[in-house]
Amino acid sequence: MSLAELELREWMIWKNFLRNFVITDSVKSSFANEKEAPSTVFVEAGQRPIGR
């Protein structure tokens, strides 16, 4: 494997991690002011939000 391939793979892993983190964080914060958020809204890392 060349250095470029390794860097590309590392970038894809980071991009995936950041996207999952941002989605999870924004979903949680959007319901922070409500007493109880719908159970289907919470997103674990690596999963897509339901309804999208």
Buried (B, 14 or more C-beta within 10 A) or exposed (E): EEEEEEEEEEEEEEEEEEEBEEBBEEBEEEEEEEEEBEEEBBBEEEEEEEEE
